[in-house]
């Protein structure tokens, strides 16, 4: 699924040489870290973890904007490659709902329909894109912190 409904990135982490034990240990640490931030249905699929985000009405919660995610670990000659994918379908639905409420609030003010629609589209787009940008930056930092604690 293309942006903006999903985001994919890769992080290269330095460490020991490639080893199945290193990947298994890192996956265990990452699984514990995801459990600590209330990820739902965390499960392993080979060298990957998949999970569902949590629905919290708070932009302070790391997983509030994420509908589901996947992190894959791959050993490299110099450490670990961490590839992750985040999906934002729930955030999109919440942004559209917020836009609908905003439309109902603006329309009685007598604004022309075209300006009302443009205002709502811009406001909901800013809400969605801003939250995605914040979440992606925070999740990347979360991964780095969780993986730094993992023995490699």
C-alpha positions, 0 to 999 in steps of 0.5 A: 500500500503506498504512502500515505497509508503506509510507511516503509523504512530500513535502519542499519544497526552496527554490532556483531557479525551475522548470527541466528542467535543475535536475531532471535535475541533482538526479536525477543527484546523488540517483542518485549518493548512492543508489549511494554507500549501496549501493542496488540496481537504481537506475534513472530513470523520467522525473523519478523514481528507483526502487531496491531497498534492500540486505539488511544485518543492521545497523540502522546502514545507511540502506537496511537496512529499505527493500525498495524506494523511489521518489523523484520530483522536481517543479519548483515556482515556489520550488524543488523538491518531492521526493516519496518512497515507501518500502516495508518488506516485508522488514523485516516478514518479518524482524520476523515471523521474529524473533517466531517465534524469540522464541516458541520461546525464551519458550515453554519457560519455561512462560509461558501461551500467551496471554502468550507470544503477546502478548509476541511480538506486542508485541516484534515490533511494537515492533521493526518500528515503531521501525525504520520510524520511525528509517529514515524520519527518517534517509532524510528527512535523507539526501534533504535532504543529497543535494539540498542538494548538487545545483545548482538 
